[in-house]
């Protein structure tokens, strides 16, 4: 991500991340996220999705790992892997 004063520019190609959430009961949950932005944005997308699906869960820790560039379709467009979370406002 490139920051210029108060605006943020997206990457030239989206990346995939695995977001891992640790819950207060000791449970773990993970989501794969495709985003044009950085790892922190991917973590936020994963946290928001989990809060929507499991509003009573308390997340105590968030970790993430880069999975690499998002794949492309034969026509050169971005292919979102089945099950990956996205922020629709990015697309």
C-alpha positions as CSV (number, residue, x, y, z in Angstrom):
1,X,0.0,0.0,0.0
2,X,1.3,3.4,-0.9
3,X,0.2,6.3,1.4
4,X,0.1,9.9,0.2
5,X,-1.0,12.3,2.9
6,X,-4.7,11.5,3.5
7,X,-5.3,9.1,0.6
8,X,-4.4,5.5,0.1
9,X,-3.6,3.9,-3.2
10,X,-4.2,0.2,-3.9
11,X,-1.6,-2.2,-5.0
12,X,-1.1,-2.9,-8.7
13,X,-2.5,-6.4,-8.2
14,X,-4.6,-7.9,-5.3
15,X,-3.1,-10.2,-2.7
16,X,-4.5,-13.1,-0.8
17,X,-4.2,-13.5,3.0
18,X,-5.2,-16.0,5.5
19,X,-6.7,-14.3,8.6
20,X,-6.6,-16.3,11.8
21,X,-8.8,-15.3,14.7
22,X,-8.2,-16.5,18.3
23,X,-11.4,-16.5,20.3
24,X,-11.9,-16.0,24.1
25,X,-12.9,-19.6,24.5
26,X,-9.6,-20.8,23.0
27,X,-11.1,-21.6,19.6
28,X,-9.5,-20.7,16.3
29,X,-11.2,-19.5,13.1
30,X,-9.6,-18.6,9.8
31,X,-10.8,-16.9,6.6
32,X,-9.0,-16.3,3.3
33,X,-9.3,-12.8,2.0
34,X,-8.5,-11.2,-1.3
35,X,-7.8,-7.5,-1.2
36,X,-6.1,-4.7,-3.2
37,X,-5.0,-3.2,0.1
38,X,-2.6,-4.4,2.9
39,X,-2.6,-7.1,5.5
40,X,-4.3,-4.9,8.1
41,X,-7.2,-4.4,5.7
42,X,-7.5,-8.2,5.2
43,X,-7.5,-8.7,8.9
44,X,-10.4,-6.1,9.3
45,X,-12.4,-7.9,6.5
46,X,-12.0,-11.2,8.4
47,X,-12.9,-9.7,11.7
48,X,-16.0,-8.0,10.3
49,X,-17.2,-11.2,8.6
50,X,-16.7,-13.3,11.8
51,X,-18.6,-10.6,13.9
52,X,-21.5,-10.9,11.4
53,X,-21.6,-14.7,11.5
54,X,-20.9,-15.1,15.2
55,X,-21.8,-11.9,17.0
56,X,-21.4,-13.4,20.5
57,X,-17.8,-14.5,19.9
58,X,-15.1,-12.4,21.5
59,X,-11.9,-12.2,19.3
60,X,-8.8,-11.9,21.5
61,X,-6.1,-12.0,18.8
62,X,-5.8,-11.6,15.1
63,X,-3.0,-12.9,12.9
64,X,-2.5,-13.0,9.2
65,X,-0.2,-14.5,6.6
66,X,0.3,-13.6,3.0
67,X,-0.7,-16.3,0.6
68,X,0.6,-14.6,-2.5
69,X,-0.9,-12.8,-5.5
70,X,-4.5,-13.4,-6.4
71,X,-4.7,-15.7,-9.5
72,X,-5.8,-14.4,-12.9
73,X,-8.3,-15.6,-15.4
74,X,-7.1,-16.4,-19.0
75,X,-8.3,-12.9,-20.1
76,X,-6.0,-11.3,-17.5
77,X,-8.7,-10.3,-15.0
78,X,-8.5,-11.1,-11.3
79,X,-9.9,-14.5,-10.3
80,X,-11.4,-14.6,-6.7
81,X,-10.9,-18.0,-5.3
82,X,-14.1,-19.8,-4.1
83,X,-14.7,-19.0,-0.5
84,X,-12.4,-15.9,-0.3
85,X,-13.8,-12.9,1.4
86,X,-13.6,-9.5,-0.3
87,X,-14.7,-6.0,0.4
88,X,-17.2,-5.2,-2.3
89,X,-16.3,-1.6,-2.2
90,X,-12.8,-2.4,-3.6
91,X,-14.2,-4.2,-6.7
